[in-house]
Amino acid sequence: MGDLAIRANRVSKRYRLGQREHYRALRDVISQSVSRAFRSKGDAGRAGTPYLWALKDVSFEVRQGDVVGVIGRNGAGKSTLLKVLSRITEPTSGYVDMKGRAGSLLEVGTGFHPELTGRENIFLNAAILGMRREETFRKFDEIVAFAEIEQFIDTVVKHYSSGMYMRLAFAVAAHLEPEILIVDEVLAVGDTAFQKKCLGKMGEIAQGGRPVIFVSHNMSAVHRLCNRAVVLHQGEVLLDGSVDAAVREYIKLGEAEVGERVWPDVKSAPGDDTVRMTAIRTRGSDGTTTAHVDVHEGFTIEIDYVVKQENQQICAVLEFLDVMGAVLILSFDNYTRAEWGGQEPHPVGTFRAVCHVPADLMSEGDVSLNVRLFSPPMLPNDRPHVRELGVLRFAVNDRMDPSAVRGHFPYSWGATGLRPRLTWSRAPLAADRYATEGVASRAET
Amino acid sequence: MSGETEAIALPEGFTRFGAGRGTSLRLGELWAYRELLYFLVWRDIKVRYKQTLLGAAWAIIQPVLTMVVFTLFFGNLAKVPSDGIPYPLFAFAGLVPWTLFAYSLTESSSSLVTNQNLITKVYFPRLIIPLASVLSGLVDFAISFAVLIVLMLYYGVMPHLAALTVPLFVIFAVLAALSIGIWLSALNVEFRDVRYTIPFLTQVWMFITPLAYASSLVPSKWRLIYGLNPMAGVVEGFRWALLGKTSAPSVLLAASIPAVILLLVGGSYYFRRMERTFADVV
């Protein structure tokens, strides 16, 4: 066991509900204090102040060489813990002792300025991520080569393609040498090549004996990469131990099936000033809303949304995840048919996007859905308008109908996630090719 | 169970961070991040000159046009006395440091909000941000200062030994802008109302600063209170140091130096206290 690298001691973080990530207008504060003044003193009004404990008494230790997975359902406090560990926000109580600086791959592309050239952005971004200037000079050629943008190094970044932009941003982050690495899976949205690079970087740092903290929904990645895991649930550490035990605990936490989510009040529906999602549901082949679909029947996913700003390109994307959190299917709406970033603007109004899932595609088991609505081209610093992870959860059942992919196979199919109908064919080979004497003679009899 | 966390000795080579540890100003840490400060200033300057059509010319156009308007209306029509200095020179010597101050104040007040993508993603001492935006005004200042020298040569005004104090007045103007800027920038994170008050604030401030008129118009018994406006001392200081017709603004400075120090120290502590939740509310 290595030496101590991080010790979190009874870290708690409280958010005022509704104020999280929202600034206030002075007017609200004045009206609040006025209404408070008119309330009688014995009134229990104050007790109703809504607080949310995102983290409650979280303590754990990380030693040199540890690769710790932090897992938990949505809202379990994972992101808050990351923010506390990377010192972005301060806990309400408790403290963290840390040896050296924590670098996080959350920060990819942070501070990139579109009006500056690639060269200028490398220096700026490196300084923001805490790299010394002489270190940047030393690694400059390496960074440029890694990003594969040699010819464009003196071009203003706003003329870069999104791929070039991403590569450059990642190249800088990858050449940081933090004593402790924090990786949030969320950063690896979509682009699998990029995801691989991130995971590769993680492995490299872990092999060098430096600790890594990996926050993820993806149980198979946690399984592959981590040697220890912490399960967070409602802001508390539920389990701190082996990866196997943690994954079992995580699956036990599985939420009940939800076939439909509706946000009747548009103002508080997930989204921003550009677009908000008002409902999402699964409909079975008979047209009713359901959380149970059959392997042998098609179904649809409906996304209702309101577009409020003109001249915005808006694209919807769905991710189907299995119970381990692995992405089974990633599917974009028809927006990707046009040139990326040059799509027709989405009209303003209320819309329903429908995704048709064919029969005989999914295997049995629980499937959860991630949904995002975003504006292409989605550069690294852009955020999706709507990002709801695990928003629906439905069960795919197998009625053992022999006309389905299963046919008459009587046993368990196992957790395969997908069960598409693939085409098989069979044809006899010319008899003389493989036939040994014995086989040939037997075939003739 | 008591709410107190049991204090464990901090192992060697470790940093401790957590609740309630923002009470010290941590100036040493600010120094450790000086390279970031340098790059942020450099970015602000570079981007501004790249994004504007006229670039550096704006540094000249603004004070020069204001000087022309002042000269026409206050100098020629209203015949405002200018302490025996040619009115255009009198006005411009005040407008050069004023433009620096107004720019620095405006930029630093909104700095945290415009840099929220940094604040929500990376740790560094947040004071770097208003500090960088205050400093980025110095390039514009240098350009307009050169114009002031040309104007002095045109009117045949030769600087004397007192001109060596000019850098001190520049530093004081920057500190004055910073002392207000750190308060407003921290407030702006939580209350976006601040954004709307800034144009109004600079406008009013412009009138209580002796730009179009000389501070000698203010009766001497009010001089000390008038000096609470640090820019009064800076503007009169510029005229004294460069043009040499007026006396040193010692009464004004006697009031404004303690005022700026008080605002600066108070503002730094206030900022430190507020910065714990910047990432949550911005």
Chai-1 contact restraints between the chains, C-beta under 6 A:
chainA,res_idxA,chainB,res_idxB,connection_type,confidence,min_distance_angstrom,max_distance_angstrom,comment,restraint_id
A,N9,B,T5,contact,1.0,0.0,6.0,A-B,restraint_1
A,R10,B,T5,contact,1.0,0.0,6.0,A-B,restraint_2
A,Y23,B,E190,contact,1.0,0.0,6.0,A-B,restraint_3
A,Y23,B,R192,contact,1.0,0.0,6.0,A-B,restraint_4
A,Y23,B,V281,contact,1.0,0.0,6.0,A-B,restraint_5
A,R24,B,E190,contact,1.0,0.0,6.0,A-B,restraint_6
A,L26,B,F191,contact,1.0,0.0,6.0,A-B,restraint_7
A,L26,B,D193,contact,1.0,0.0,6.0,A-B,restraint_8
A,S86,B,Y123,contact,1.0,0.0,6.0,A-B,restraint_9
A,R87,B,F17,contact,1.0,0.0,6.0,A-B,restraint_10
A,R87,B,Y123,contact,1.0,0.0,6.0,A-B,restraint_11
A,I88,B,Y123,contact,1.0,0.0,6.0,A-B,restraint_12
A,I88,B,A279,contact,1.0,0.0,6.0,A-B,restraint_13
A,T89,B,A279,contact,1.0,0.0,6.0,A-B,restraint_14
A,T89,B,D280,contact,1.0,0.0,6.0,A-B,restraint_15
A,E90,B,R276,contact,1.0,0.0,6.0,A-B,restraint_16
A,P91,B,G18,contact,1.0,0.0,6.0,A-B,restraint_17
A,P91,B,A19,contact,1.0,0.0,6.0,A-B,restraint_18
A,T92,B,A19,contact,1.0,0.0,6.0,A-B,restraint_19
A,S93,B,A19,contact,1.0,0.0,6.0,A-B,restraint_20
A,G94,B,T5,contact,1.0,0.0,6.0,A-B,restraint_21
A,G94,B,G18,contact,1.0,0.0,6.0,A-B,restraint_22
A,Y95,B,R16,contact,1.0,0.0,6.0,A-B,restraint_23
A,Y95,B,G18,contact,1.0,0.0,6.0,A-B,restraint_24
A,V96,B,F17,contact,1.0,0.0,6.0,A-B,restraint_25
A,V96,B,G18,contact,1.0,0.0,6.0,A-B,restraint_26
A,D97,B,L10,contact,1.0,0.0,6.0,A-B,restraint_27
A,D97,B,F14,contact,1.0,0.0,6.0,A-B,restraint_28
A,D97,B,R16,contact,1.0,0.0,6.0,A-B,restraint_29
A,M98,B,T15,contact,1.0,0.0,6.0,A-B,restraint_30
A,K99,B,G13,contact,1.0,0.0,6.0,A-B,restraint_31
A,K99,B,F14,contact,1.0,0.0,6.0,A-B,restraint_32
A,E107,B,K121,contact,1.0,0.0,6.0,A-B,restraint_33
A,E107,B,V122,contact,1.0,0.0,6.0,A-B,restraint_34
A,T110,B,K121,contact,1.0,0.0,6.0,A-B,restraint_35
A,T110,B,V122,contact,1.0,0.0,6.0,A-B,restraint_36
A,G111,B,L118,contact,1.0,0.0,6.0,A-B,restraint_37
A,H113,B,V47,contact,1.0,0.0,6.0,A-B,restraint_38
A,E115,B,V47,contact,1.0,0.0,6.0,A-B,restraint_39
A,E115,B,K50,contact,1.0,0.0,6.0,A-B,restraint_40
A,E115,B,Q51,contact,1.0,0.0,6.0,A-B,restraint_41
A,L124,B,F39,contact,1.0,0.0,6.0,A-B,restraint_42
A,L124,B,R43,contact,1.0,0.0,6.0,A-B,restraint_43
A,A127,B,E35,contact,1.0,0.0,6.0,A-B,restraint_44
A,A127,B,L36,contact,1.0,0.0,6.0,A-B,restraint_45
A,A127,B,F39,contact,1.0,0.0,6.0,A-B,restraint_46
A,I128,B,V122,contact,1.0,0.0,6.0,A-B,restraint_47
A,R133,B,E35,contact,1.0,0.0,6.0,A-B,restraint_48
